[in-house]
Amino acid sequence: MAHAEAQESPVAGQVIQDCSTCPKVVVVAPGSFIMGDDEGYKYSRPAHKVTIDYAFALGQYEVTFDEWIACVKDKGCEKIPDDHAWGQGTNPIINVSYKEIGDYLAWLSRKTGHTYRLPSEAEWEYAARAGTTTKYWWGDEVGINNANCRKCGSKWSGFGSAPVGSFKPNPWGFYDMNGNAWEWVADCWTPHYLDAPTDGSARTDGTCTDPVTRGGSWYYFPKLSRSAYRYKNNAVVFSYNISFRVLRELP
């Protein structure tokens, strides 16, 4: 598949793919939004305004096994992790630690000449909400077959991860940001948003051995897949519930 050519001034919604085995990323325009939910889970409070004054490009999908295997073949990543008998291909990569994700991002940055990293919580939620203010981008009720989470109506619900892109994208073109697999982000864990950055940057003053995870997964009930929901996991954990998506910085 031909990849999109880089432009000096990418436009919002543009899809960029720096190589045939690289993750596709979607350009996100600068803007402001209300992060968190005062009526939601306690760790998602207080709701607060965040202004991101720069464009960035976020993974259209969670990183897949195929994309990870390209890193292994190029000796940028150490090993192919266990797929939990769900298959590889376009299934989201699972059972990788935070450090191994760092190895992948470093390899991808070297390979492409662009800076790839994990998104901050704010960048992640800004893209997940995609201009919406409801609990999920499609509304306040999880509905049927809108996402891969427990009792959410799909054939994968409660059984395992789905191939990326199995559900409808949000209004900005991102897939599976609600459900399928938890996604590591760059922030250190704090159980609240008091004194949180308001410029889109990652929080670095919390418990950095427990980075934040976002988005919920196939295993958990719908409320954990809400756009504002946040939790943590230990950085050395290998889990069939956790994946990630990349962020590509733009000039």
Secondary structure as GFF3:
##gff-version 3
##sequence-region A 1 251
A	DSSP	beta_strand	15	16	.	.	.	ID=ss1
A	DSSP	beta_strand	25	28	.	.	.	ID=ss2
A	DSSP	beta_strand	31	35	.	.	.	ID=ss3
A	DSSP	three_ten_helix	42	44	.	.	.	ID=ss4
A	DSSP	beta_strand	48	52	.	.	.	ID=ss5
A	DSSP	beta_strand	56	59	.	.	.	ID=ss6
A	DSSP	alpha_helix	65	73	.	.	.	ID=ss7
A	DSSP	alpha_helix	98	112	.	.	.	ID=ss8
A	DSSP	beta_strand	116	117	.	.	.	ID=ss9
A	DSSP	alpha_helix	121	129	.	.	.	ID=ss10
A	DSSP	beta_strand	182	189	.	.	.	ID=ss11
A	DSSP	beta_strand	207	214	.	.	.	ID=ss12
A	DSSP	three_ten_helix	222	225	.	.	.	ID=ss13
A	DSSP	beta_strand	230	232	.	.	.	ID=ss14
A	DSSP	beta_strand	242	243	.	.	.	ID=ss15
A	DSSP	beta_strand	247	249	.	.	.	ID=ss16
###
